[in-house]
Amino acid sequence: MAANSAGRPRIAIAAGTDPDAALARVAADRPATLVLGSWGSPLADPAGIKRLAALTNSAGIDLLVESADAKVLELARREGLATRPRVPVRWRLLAPLGRSYALLTGSGPYWDRSRAELLLGGPMLAVAILLALAAAWLLLLFPSARVEIEVEQLDRRLDLTAFANPSFSDVNARQRLLPGRIITTRVSGSTTRFGSGRRPVGVEPARGAVQVLNLTEQILQIPAGTVLASDDGRRYILTSEFALPTQAQLQALGDGAEPAPDSEPPDGETGPGEEPVAETALERALAGIVVVETYRESPDDLGQLAAIADVGAMRVAIEAERAGAGSNLAAGTSLRAIGPYGALLQLTLQEPLSGGVDRQEDFVTEAEREAALQELQARLRAQAEAELSAQLVTGDYGQVLPESELRPAYTTRYLTIRDPAGGVSFEYQVELELQATVFRRSDLEELAQLELTGARLDPVPYRMLPGTLQLNEPRLSVTLGNTVAVQYEAAARIERLIDPRTVREQIAGLSFDEAFAYVNSIDGVARSDLRIWSPFGDAVTWLTPRIEVDIAADG
């Protein structure tokens, strides 16, 4: 709906205007043109428009609503008010241009009655057309240059090494580092085998007597438990403590020493008028030195005692430290004392040591244990590696860490089982914890692309053609801790990156020959073509606003 605005007073509702005062003025000035602001200003909202509509309908006021806000006009039209768009000031200033402006801007109905428009419309339109033709002529005849470049493509192949570690979170191209993660599995198992070994086990130790010679000039008190050893390492112990006279004392006894007449015999021995035994004579000769129990086997007469005294030595009972037939010794074997008496005594077997007895026993050999353990560990490792592989997702690579990197990798328990009826078996119970370092193929491809294009150390001088990257199966190895070395071969088709803006900047102001030489000097250019059109000569001057650079792949 539209209304004629000729002769109407204009009532502008500015920001801050009292809506009631504006409505009172509308009621007083009939007919009127009410100029509203944008949406949300006074009366330019649903409540204000409804009040205007109610006022005009009840009072029969001829009101024309004008606004630059299409939303306000649409709401006013819905309420039955006459409306028209408000032309911005910047367009109203062009009113003298006449009908040409009105036709171009679509505001013709609001300028139809402008006499200035009728008078000036034709000439101004002609001027506008002439200006457009002049601009087109200048653009068509202005200097221009066109550069066509074909970029050379290369096939590049590199042998590369990268390192994956769980402590890295992103691809580090400069240091060739790949982010990784740790996956873990734990498996356990057991194996039972029968032992096939047979070995002797000592039952009784060898026993006998050794001849002891005192190499000093003093009486020695030798304690029980003193250890003696043979040259081949077999060990024996003295079973009783004894006092060892010197050689001179023993020899003096052999020369016929007798007990004193007034001496009393010890309890349990011969009385007056009885023949003294060797023990009593020895005790008298040594002036009260106590002889150990082994000497209480009294000889039948003093002849045997004299034989002992002639050599200046005594016989002492000994026993093998370890049971078994291996503790038996032949007569004439020399022994030595272990400890402080080693250099003070001379020990010789006058009679063989015997009585050592063995029995045969079943046992598990070390080779059987080792073979069973290795077989079980290999089986568990294969099982653990299979479980780790099952945790890999598509596009992942993983390297199992060696057991030496885990603390501990294997937990082992060994049991030996003896059958009362004979025979022996053993059982190994092993638990294995295994870990692997895993990284993504996409990260490896990203690093390979940076390597192939030279972007690892420098700004990207090349670009890789999509779909040309090829990676062989990487070879993985653990270097240190959980860091995995990744050796792989990467290949791709690449081409040099040439920035058209750089080319335009470089050839501006150059002659044709200089511009052509520059274009052909660009690294990676296979072929190029330069065309210049200019009425100012064969040069790309600053007056050449149109420099087109077309870059295409070789072939």
KOLLO-175088 format. One line per 8 residues: number of its first residue (from 1); for each residue y, x, z of C-alpha. Coordinates in steps of 0.001 Angstrom, whole numbers, plus 524288, in hexadecimal, padded with zeros to 5 digits. Layout:
// KOLLO-175088
NUM) Y,X,Z | ...
// end
This chain:
// KOLLO-175088
1) 80000,80000,80000 | 80D6E,80545,7FC97 | 81B3D,8006E,7FED3 | 82875,8034C,7F8D0 | 82FFB,80D25,80106 | 83D3C,80B5C,7FA7F | 847FB,8081B,80454 | 83EE4,80951,80FFC
9) 84367,8109A,81C04 | 83A04,81BDA,81F7C | 83571,81C4F,82D62 | 82F19,8296E,83063 | 8261C,82A61,83C0A | 82712,83875,84072 | 81F45,83EF9,84B2A | 823D7,83A24,85859
17) 8297E,82D55,85316 | 82796,821B7,85C14 | 81E62,81839,854FE | 824D1,80C3D,85B45 | 8325B,8106E,856B4 | 82D13,812BA,84907 | 826FB,80520,848BD | 833BF,7FF20,84D52
25) 83AEF,805DC,84251 | 830EC,80118,83882 | 83310,7F343,83D43 | 841D0,7F4D2,83BD3 | 84231,7FB7A,82E77 | 83BC7,7F2A9,8247B | 83646,7F690,81B10 | 833C1,804E0,81EE7
33) 82BDD,810D8,81B73 | 824BB,81699,8272A | 82194,82517,825AE | 8161C,828F9,82E58 | 81194,8369B,8318A | 803D4,83C1E,83121 | 7F834,83632,8380E | 7FA55,835A2,846BC
41) 80942,8357D,84650 | 810BC,829A3,84BC5 | 80BCF,81CE7,84586 | 802E6,82506,83C94 | 7F679,820F4,84363 | 7EE0A,814A1,843A3 | 7F58E,80E83,84F01 | 802E1,81114,848E5
49) 7FEDC,80BF6,83B78 | 7F979,7FF99,8419B | 80662,7FD79,848CA | 80DE5,7FF34,83BFF | 804EE,7F59C,83519 | 80653,7EBA4,84003 | 8153D,7ECF7,83FD3 | 81689,7EB68,8311D
57) 80D28,7DFEF,83099 | 81361,7D8A9,83BEB | 8218C,7DB25,83805 | 81F89,7DB09,82953 | 82588,7E87F,827C3 | 82515,7EF19,81A78 | 820B9,7FCD2,81E95 | 81C94,80852,8162E
65) 814C7,812F3,81D1E | 81656,820B5,817BB | 80E98,82CA2,81C24 | 80981,8396E,816E6 | 7FCBB,8375A,81E5C | 7F2B6,83023,8160D | 7EB50,82BF6,82230 | 7F753,82505,827B4
73) 7F9C6,81E35,81AB9 | 7EBA8,819C9,819CF | 7EC23,813D0,82772 | 7F91A,80CED,82461 | 7F376,80732,817E8 | 7E7E4,801F9,81F76 | 7F15D,7FAE1,82887 | 7F845,7F4AB,81CCB
81) 80480,7FD14,81CD3 | 80B63,801A5,81084 | 809E6,8106E,80EEC | 80D90,81BAC,8064F | 80B28,82A5E,8072F | 8162A,832AC,80C00 | 81946,83D9E,80265 | 81B0A,84AED,80920
89) 82892,850D3,8091F | 8243F,85C2E,8007F | 820D4,85266,7F5E1 | 82CCF,84A12,7F7B4 | 83544,855BE,7F4CF | 82F84,855B3,7E71B | 833A5,847E3,7E451 | 83DB0,84C07,7DA01
97) 8329F,850E4,7D188 | 83015,842C6,7CE22 | 82429,83C1F,7C8F1 | 81CC0,848AF,7C600 | 81BA6,84B73,7D484 | 817F9,83D7C,7D76B | 80D33,83D69,7CD4F | 8079D,84A90,7D19F
105) 80796,8477F,7E025 | 8035C,83955,7DF51 | 80F8E,83483,7E668 | 8154B,82D71,7DAAF | 81680,81FF3,7E117 | 82005,82570,7EB27 | 8290D,82BB4,7E12E | 82958,82160,7D68F
113) 83704,81D39,7DA01 | 83CF2,82AD5,7DA19 | 84734,82BF9,7CF83 | 8473F,83AAB,7D0E1 | 838E0,83A4B,7CDAB | 83B55,832BC,7C11C | 84610,83BEC,7BCE1 | 83F67,848E8,7C017
121) 830E5,845FC,7BE36 | 82FF8,849B3,7AFD0 | 8373D,856B1,7AFF7 | 83066,85B76,7BC44 | 82310,85879,7B6B4 | 8266D,86038,7AA8C | 82AC6,86BB2,7B2C5 | 81E20,86B58,7BA7A
129) 81615,86B81,7AE04 | 81DB6,8770C,7A8AC | 81BC4,87EA5,7B534 | 80D13,87C16,7B4CF | 80C33,880D0,7A6BC | 813B5,88D20,7AA13 | 80AB3,89033,7B562 | 7FEA9,88E3F,7ACF9
137) 80455,896FD,7A268 | 80708,8A1C9,7AC37 | 7F960,8A0E8,7B1DA | 7F2D2,8A17C,7A4A8 | 7FAE3,8ACF3,79FCE | 7FAF6,8B48E,7ACA0 | 7F33D,8C183,7ACF7 | 7E4FF,8C0B5,7B135
145) 7D956,8C9E0,7B2EA | 7CAB9,8C775,7B37A | 7C0CB,8D116,7B8E2 | 7B245,8CEFA,7B698 | 7A91D,8D799,7BE82 | 79A4F,8D867,7BE18 | 794FF,8DDFB,7CAC8 | 7896F,8E746,7CA53
153) 77D62,8E320,7D200 | 7748D,8ED12,7D8A6 | 766BC,8ECC3,7DE18 | 766FA,8F3C0,7EB30 | 75B18,8F75A,7F371 | 75B9F,8FDD4,800DB | 751F0,90279,80B2C | 757BE,8FE54,81824
161) 75504,8FF4D,826AE | 75A2B,8F5F7,830F4 | 757B9,8F420,83F77 | 754BE,8E745,84660 | 756EC,8E5D1,854FA | 757AB,8D9E6,85DFA | 76473,8DEE3,863CF | 76B96,8DCF1,856D7
169) 7713C,8CF6E,8540D | 776C3,8D14E,84650 | 77452,8D95D,83A30 | 77B82,8E652,83B64 | 77C64,8EB83,82D98 | 78340,8F81D,8313D | 7785A,8FC58,83A80 | 76D8E,8F50B,83332
177) 769D4,8ECE6,83EF6 | 7629B,8DFF1,83EA3 | 76258,8D5E1,8498A | 754D0,8D355,84F1E | 74DC0,8CC0A,859C5 | 741D8,8CE7C,8625B | 735BC,8C5E0,8622C | 72AFA,8C776,86C61
185) 71CD4,8C35F,86E1A | 71298,8C5AF,878AA | 703D3,8C566,87687 | 6F81C,8C8AD,87F1C | 6E972,8CAA4,87D9F | 6DD6C,8D13C,88349 | 6D10C,8D818,87EFF | 6C437,8DB1E,8860C
193) 6BAD8,8E628,88269 | 6AE87,8EC5E,88813 | 6AEA3,8FAB4,88BBE | 6A46E,90364,88569 | 6A68B,91011,88CDE | 69C9F,91643,89634 | 6A083,920A5,8A000 | 69B13,926EF,8AC4A
201) 6A0F6,9231B,8B94B | 69F3B,92B8A,8C559 | 69747,925BD,8D07E | 694EB,9310A,8DA05 | 69C8F,93DC3,8DB76 | 69631,94B35,8DBF0 | 694D1,95150,8E988 | 6915F,95ED3,8EEA5
209) 696BC,96AE8,8F563 | 69FF1,9759F,8F114 | 6A0A9,9837D,8F66E | 6AE55,98638,8FBCE | 6B3BC,993FC,8FD93 | 6C008,99674,90599 | 6C8A9,9A013,8FE23 | 6D239,9A1B8,90971
217) 6D1F7,9A8A2,916A4 | 6D423,99C11,91E2A | 6CBBA,9909E,92217 | 6CEB5,98525,918F4 | 6CE18,976E4,91D2F | 6CA0D,96FAF,910C4 | 6CC89,960D9,91144 | 6C32D,9569C,90C35
225) 6C6FF,95121,8FEF2 | 6CB41,95E2F,8F96C | 6C9B9,95D31,8EAA7 | 6C1CF,96720,8E30E | 6C17B,96817,8D441 | 6B8CA,96E86,8CA3A | 6BDB5,975A1,8BE49 | 6BAE8,969C5,8B5B3
233) 6C32A,960C7,8BE48 | 6B8CA,959EB,8C683 | 6BD99,95778,8D44E | 6B697,9578C,8E171 | 6BA92,95593,8EF90 | 6B690,95BA9,8FC85 | 6B00F,9512D,904B9 | 6B331,95712,9123E
241) 6BD3C,95F71,918EC | 6B8DB,96D24,91D25 | 6BDD0,97A28,9222E | 6BB2D,9859D,91927 | 6B9CF,992E4,91FFF | 6BDB9,99F4F,91964 | 6B3B8,9A761,9121F | 6B409,9B1AB,91CF0
249) 6B0CC,9A7A3,9275A | 6A552,9A28C,91FA0 | 6A058,9B050,91D13 | 6A1A5,9B3BD,92B8E | 69933,9A814,92E7D | 68F21,9AD6B,92523 | 68F00,9BA70,92C6F | 68837,9B426,93837
257) 6928E,9AE28,940D3 | 68C74,9A675,94C16 | 69235,99CCF,955AC | 69707,9A209,962D0 | 68D12,9A105,96E3C | 695A0,998BB,976D6 | 699BD,98F4B,96C71 | 6951C,9816C,96D8B
265) 68EAC,97B58,961B1 | 6957F,96F90,95C0D | 69068,96210,95F62 | 68492,95E37,95795 | 680AC,96C21,95440 | 6774B,97677,95A1F | 67725,97930,9689A | 673E1,98585,97053
273) 6680D,98CB0,96B9B | 667F6,9859B,95E87 | 66A06,98C73,95188 | 6784A,98A2E,94CB7 | 67A0E,98363,93FAC | 682AC,988CB,934E6 | 68D6F,97F28,937FE | 68EE0,98432,945DA
281) 68EED,9924F,9414C | 69937,98F42,93720 | 6A1CD,98823,940C7 | 6A0C0,99386,94A55 | 6A3C2,99D5C,93FCE | 6AFE3,995EF,93B84 | 6B4C8,99479,9496C | 6B4A9,985CE,949C9
289) 6B7CE,9827A,93B6D | 6B251,974F2,93881 | 6A8C4,9742A,92D29 | 6A85C,9679E,92500 | 69CDE,95E59,924CC | 69723,96451,91876 | 693E4,9709C,92024 | 68C6F,9696F,92A97
297) 6804F,96A8C,9224C | 67BFC,975E7,92B0D | 673CD,9804A,92439 | 6665A,982F7,9294B | 66A56,9908D,92D5E | 675D5,999A2,92CE9 | 6713D,99F32,92005 | 6774B,99435,9182A
305) 683E2,9953A,91FE9 | 683F7,9A3C7,91D44 | 68280,9A126,90EB7 | 68E94,99894,90F1F | 6960F,9A2A7,916D0 | 69244,9ADBB,90DA2 | 69A72,9A7FB,902BB | 6A550,9A3B1,90BF8
313) 6A4D9,995A2,906CB | 6A133,987E9,90B55 | 69B22,97C19,90486 | 6A2FE,96F66,904C0 | 69F21,96198,90029 | 6A692,95BFF,8F46B | 6A617,94F88,8EC73 | 6AACA,94C29,8DEB2
321) 6B7AD,944DA,8DE36 | 6B29C,93BEB,8D35A | 6A505,93641,8D245 | 69C6D,938BF,8C6A2 | 692F2,94244,8C0B0 | 69E57,94A35,8BBBF | 6A12F,94EA3,8C9A4 | 6947C,95684,8CA94
329) 696A8,96548,8CA6D | 68D74,970C0,8C83D | 68B5F,97B92,8D22D | 69475,98735,8D0FE | 6A03D,97F09,8CD1A | 6AD0D,9839F,8D2E8 | 6B6AD,979F7,8D8C0 | 6C4C6,97B35,8DD1B
337) 6CC32,9742F,8E7B3 | 6D7A0,96BB4,8E3A1 | 6E361,96D67,8EC62 | 6E775,97787,8F675 | 6D9A8,97D12,8F7EE | 6D81A,98037,8E993 | 6DA9C,98ECD,8EB07 | 6D448,99007,8F871
345) 6C663,98BDE,8F570 | 6BB6C,98FDA,8EC79 | 6B1E2,984BD,8E9A1 | 6A4BD,9862B,8E2CE | 6993E,97CED,8E0DE | 68CCE,983B0,8E579 | 684E6,97773,8E268 | 6877C,96D16,8D80E
353) 68F1C,960A5,8DB35 | 686BA,954E6,8D7DF | 6856C,94675,8DA6F | 68FB6,9419D,8D0D1 | 68A77,93559,8C9FC | 68FC5,92CF4,8BEB4 | 68CEA,91F62,8B97C | 68FFB,919D9,8ABFD
361) 69AD4,90FAA,8AAF2 | 69FD6,9070B,89FC6 | 6AE58,90883,89CE1 | 6B8E1,90569,892C4 | 6BCD2,910F8,88A83 | 6CB0D,91413,887ED | 6C8AF,9127D,87955 | 6C384,904B5,87B8D
369) 6CF4D,90123,883C5 | 6D8D8,906D5,879F6 | 6D26B,90029,86E5C | 6D229,8F2EF,87520 | 6E059,8F413,87960 | 6E52B,8F831,86BEF | 6DDB4,8ED35,86557 | 6E339,8E316,86ECA
377) 6F112,8E84E,86D7C | 6F02A,8E830,85EA3 | 6EB58,8DA21,85ED5 | 6F644,8D5E0,867FB | 7008B,8DCFA,86002 | 6FC19,8D647,85389 | 6FCAE,8C938,85A91 | 70A4E,8CC2A,85FF8
385) 70F66,8D07B,852AC | 70A3E,8C3F0,84CA4 | 7113A,8BBEC,85705 | 71DD7,8C380,854BA | 71CBA,8C132,8461B | 71B22,8B2AA,848B3 | 72863,8B2CD,84F85 | 72F4F,8B7F1,8436A
393) 736BE,8ADE9,83B6B | 73847,8AE19,82CB7 | 7410A,8B93F,82897 | 73EC4,8C199,834BA | 73964,8CF51,835CA | 73378,8D4A6,84253 | 72E72,8E1A7,84752 | 7255E,8E256,85312
401) 729F9,8EC13,85D2E | 7204D,8F6B0,86180 | 719D5,8F587,86EB1 | 72103,901B4,87339 | 72DCB,8FA1B,872EF | 7288C,8EFF9,87C92 | 726EF,8F234,88B27 | 71B69,8EFF3,88B6B
409) 715BF,8EA2C,87F20 | 707B6,8E927,88403 | 70388,8E4A5,89188 | 6F558,8E90A,8935C | 6EB35,8E5D0,89DBE | 6DDDC,8EC7E,89DFC | 6D1CE,8E73D,8A508 | 6C44F,8ED84,8A6AA
417) 6B8CD,8E472,8A935 | 6ABCE,8E9EF,8AE3A | 69F60,8E222,8ACEE | 696CA,8E31C,8B915 | 68B00,8E354,8B027 | 69082,8EF04,8A8DC | 69AA2,8F161,89E6B | 6A968,8F0F3,89E92
425) 6B3AC,8E99D,896A8 | 6C269,8EA1A,89639 | 6CD87,8E0DF,892B0 | 6DB5B,8E337,88DB8 | 6E5DF,8D8EE,88FC2 | 6F22C,8DBFA,887DE | 6FF39,8D51A,8865C | 70885,8D929,87B73
433) 716F1,8D61D,87A1F | 71C4F,8D8EB,86C98 | 72A13,8D7FC,86713 | 73001,8D8AA,85994 | 73DB8,8DA8E,85447 | 740E0,8D024,84A1B | 74C26,8CF5A,84062 | 74FF4,8C60D,8355F
441) 74E60,8C89F,826E6 | 75BB1,8C280,8246A | 7620F,8CD22,82CB3 | 75AAD,8D77C,82512 | 75F59,8D16F,81848 | 76D59,8D13E,81D39 | 76CAD,8DF9E,820B2 | 7664B,8E2D0,8139A
449) 7712F,8DBC8,80C56 | 77B83,8E379,813C1 | 77466,8F01A,81095 | 772B1,8ED16,80223 | 780C8,8E8D8,80013 | 78667,8F45B,80786 | 78CB9,8EBC3,811D1 | 78615,8F2BF,81D26
457) 79085,8FD59,81DA3 | 79B30,8F911,81414 | 7A1E8,8EC80,80FE7 | 798F2,8E4E2,806EB | 79A34,8EBA3,7F991 | 78EB8,8E465,7F38E | 788BD,8D712,7F482 | 77A6D,8D395,7F381
465) 77681,8C9AC,7E94B | 7703E,8BDBB,7EF9B | 76171,8BD51,7EF4D | 75F8F,8CBB9,7EBCC | 75CA6,8D16E,7F947 | 74EC2,8D682,7FAD6 | 748CA,8DC13,8074B | 73B74,8E23A,80885
473) 7331B,8E030,8149B | 739B9,8E846,81F46 | 73262,8F2CD,826BC | 73468,8F19F,8355D | 732C6,8FBCE,83FFC | 7371C,8FCD7,84E1E | 7409B,90810,85066 | 7451A,90703,85E87
481) 7434A,8FC57,8689F | 74352,8EF50,8618E | 74B49,8F436,855EC | 74431,8F272,848F8 | 74701,8FAC9,83D06 | 746C8,8F2D2,8306F | 74484,8FA46,823D3 | 745EE,8F239,81773
489) 749C9,8F2C6,8092E | 75492,8E9E9,80407 | 75885,8E752,7F5FA | 762AE,8DE71,7EFBF | 76B85,8DCD8,7E3F7 | 779AF,8DF85,7E74B | 786C3,8DFCB,7E069 | 793F2,8E59D,7E37F
497) 79DD0,8DCBE,7EA18 | 7AABB,8DC55,7E283 | 7B622,8D4A5,7E81F | 7BDFA,8CD98,7DD5D | 7CA3C,8CDFC,7E5B8 | 7C967,8DCC5,7E6A8 | 7C80F,8DDD3,7D7E3 | 7D3FD,8D51E,7D5C0
505) 7DC14,8DD01,7DF52 | 7D817,8EA0B,7D96A | 7DAB9,8E6F8,7CB0B | 7E7DB,8E054,7CD4E | 7F27D,8E904,7C7A1 | 7E91C,8F18B,7BFB8 | 7E8B8,8F360,7B125 | 7DD2B,8EE57,7A989
513) 7D6A4,8FBB5,7A8F7 | 7D8E4,8FE4B,7B761 | 7D3D9,8F0EC,7BB3A | 7C7DD,8F26C,7B295 | 7C508,8FFFE,7B823 | 7C60F,8FAD2,7C604 | 7BCCB,8EF8D,7C36F | 7B2A0,8F8AE,7BD99
521) 7B3F2,90229,7C8F7 | 7AF7A,8F7F1,7D2C7 | 7A23F,8FBBF,7D85A | 79791,8F270,7D411 | 79E1F,8ED7F,7C78E | 79486,8ED14,7BC40 | 79DF6,8E7DC,7B1E2 | 7ABDF,8E2B6,7B1E9
529) 7B5AD,8DC4D,7A8CF | 7C484,8DB5C,7AA7E | 7CD4F,8D239,7A2A9 | 7DC14,8D1C3,7A444 | 7E5A9,8C83E,79E07 | 7F3D5,8CB53,7A097 | 8007B,8CA79,798C6 | 8056F,8D5EF,7A0EB
537) 7FBFC,8DFEF,79BC5 | 7EE37,8E4CD,79DBD | 7EEC4,8E57F,7AC87 | 7EB15,8DDD3,7B89B | 7F883,8DCD6,7BEE2 | 7FD2F,8D5E3,7CAEF | 80171,8CAFB,7C1BA | 7F31E,8C80F,7BF03
545) 7F00F,8BD28,7C8A6 | 7E309,8B9C6,7C2BE | 7D8D2,8C468,7C44C | 7CB3A,8BEB9,7C34A | 7BFBA,8C6E4,7C815 | 7B245,8C220,7C41A | 7A6C8,8C948,7CA63 | 798F1,8C6D7,7C5A1
553) 78BC5,8CD52,7C7C0 | 786BD,8D70E,7BDE6 | 77E4B,8D022,7B3E0
// end
